[in-house]
Amino acid sequence: MQTTPAMRRNTPHERRGAWVDRWLALRDRLLTSRTFQRKAAAFAPTAPIARLRARELFDLMAGFVYSQVLHACVQLEVFDLLAARPLPVSALSHRLSLPIEACERLVAAAVSLRLLERRSGDRIGLGVLGAPMVGNDALAAMVKHHTALYADLRDPVALLRGENATSMLAGYWPYADASVPGKLSSESVAAYSALMSASQPLVADEILDAYPLGGHRRLLDVGGGEGLFLASAAARAPQLQLMLFDLPAVAERARRRSAEAGLSERITIVGGSFLGDPLPTGADIVSLVRVIHDHDDATAMRILLAVRRAMPDGGCLLLAEPMAGTTGAETMGDAYFGFYLLAMGRGRVRTALELTDMLHAAGFDRVEQRRTRVPLQTSLLVARAAASGATP
Ligand SMILES: C[S@@+](CC[C@H](N)C(=O)[O-])C[C@H]1O[C@@H](n2cnc3c(N)ncnc32)[C@H](O)[C@@H]1O
């Protein structure tokens, strides 16, 4: 006799799932009821929770305005100005070339967001969130380039439906959409390469603290941009020889920057596309920093396979990028990068587990995650090239 679903006894796991579903259905009914909302806000033990939830929802609704207040402060260089000393609003309005009322308005908004603070004598100083922005070219560059994302997100439903005729971000990252990325001009790679270099110091220290390079001989940075990650690695590991692979126009920029940094003797720079050209061999360690998340699964696999082919058995791979599902940084992965990469037109942020599976499929083993201090900037997977027989 065949067992029907009705006859099958539920497992403990299914029974627990059913209880959770019932509890969540009850919670939904309560939270959507206006009467419950009113009572919860008036009842002393639940009032703080009700206020907190209302505030969280308001902040979600208003978040894009807060971002623009930050943008105005960055564009006007308010933080650098006030780093020297706190100023009265009148002096600030003069220095910013803003009418006094407009300056008052900006200051009030920035004070409420803890970017600025009111000080004695009616002066305005840095707030706890504004102070870290001082001299921080990386954050300033990130904030400024959000103009493109902001425009692309104007109609998020159209974006989700793929109905946006143009994407400013795709223009900003031209390799995302290029049929022959190797042919991109130096003008088209200039803006994103400068942004990557400005923000690289935030990332390099995280990676190099989590994985010191003392035991390695030669590091190849694939998609290495203008070479800032390699320069940080070189400063920490004097024995290390360096190799960089990036699109020809970016490689040219890397050559100039490496010469300025006095690294020409230690570095080999190769221009090409990892989607068609072979990667240089000879490195015992390879890094992919903020590269894989830019690409859809099939392309990401092609890159990982190309990297594996360029490595000796047992060679080490560092895969560093923001990852989805990072505890404490869930919004960064799924909300921020989820929509950022959608607007850009390709790529996705993956969990450490998804990347681990891809690495295994590309011929790597012994994949382990190393803790980084600020996973908001980057997480890190370290993998070993499996013995050649195991390479797909
Ligand atoms: C998001 S940036 C990261 C740069 C650098 N690793 C960093 O973290 O600052 C991605 C890099 O991949 C490079 N890239 C994109 N497509 C490429 C391709 N087909 N071949 C080689 N490099 C490519 C870009 O030029 C860029 O430098």
The ligand as a MOL file (V3000), in Angstrom:
LIG
                    3D

  0  0  0     0  0            999 V3000
M  V30 BEGIN CTAB
M  V30 COUNTS 27 29 0 0 0
M  V30 BEGIN ATOM
M  V30 1 C 36.1270 46.0000 -8.3400 0
M  V30 2 S 37.6720 46.1790 -9.0860 0 CHG=1
M  V30 3 C 38.7940 45.6140 -7.8240 0
M  V30 4 C 40.1820 46.1280 -8.0050 0
M  V30 5 C 41.1660 45.7130 -6.9130 0
M  V30 6 N 41.2990 44.2820 -6.8220 0
M  V30 7 C 40.7450 46.3070 -5.5960 0
M  V30 8 O 40.1930 45.6110 -4.7490 0
M  V30 9 O 40.9780 47.5170 -5.4210 0 CHG=-1
M  V30 10 C 37.6960 44.8550 -10.2490 0
M  V30 11 C 38.9710 44.8060 -11.0830 0
M  V30 12 O 38.8340 43.7470 -12.0280 0
M  V30 13 C 39.3330 44.1990 -13.2650 0
M  V30 14 N 38.7070 43.4460 -14.3630 0
M  V30 15 C 37.4150 43.4660 -14.7410 0
M  V30 16 N 37.2100 42.6720 -15.7970 0
M  V30 17 C 38.4230 42.1440 -16.0990 0
M  V30 18 C 38.8690 41.2350 -17.1000 0
M  V30 19 N 38.0170 40.7260 -17.9990 0
M  V30 20 N 40.1760 40.8910 -17.1020 0
M  V30 21 C 41.0470 41.4140 -16.1990 0
M  V30 22 N 40.6720 42.2710 -15.2230 0
M  V30 23 C 39.3740 42.6390 -15.1870 0
M  V30 24 C 38.9400 45.6550 -13.3030 0
M  V30 25 O 39.6770 46.3830 -14.2600 0
M  V30 26 C 39.2000 46.0680 -11.8660 0
M  V30 27 O 40.5050 46.5390 -11.6940 0
M  V30 END ATOM
M  V30 BEGIN BOND
M  V30 1 1 1 2
M  V30 2 1 2 3
M  V30 3 1 2 10
M  V30 4 1 3 4
M  V30 5 1 4 5
M  V30 6 1 5 6
M  V30 7 1 5 7
M  V30 8 2 7 8
M  V30 9 1 7 9
M  V30 10 1 10 11
M  V30 11 1 11 12
M  V30 12 1 11 26
M  V30 13 1 12 13
M  V30 14 1 13 14
M  V30 15 1 13 24
M  V30 16 1 14 15
M  V30 17 1 14 23
M  V30 18 2 15 16
M  V30 19 1 16 17
M  V30 20 1 17 18
M  V30 21 2 17 23
M  V30 22 1 18 19
M  V30 23 2 18 20
M  V30 24 1 20 21
M  V30 25 2 21 22
M  V30 26 1 22 23
M  V30 27 1 24 25
M  V30 28 1 24 26
M  V30 29 1 26 27
M  V30 END BOND
M  V30 END CTAB
M  END
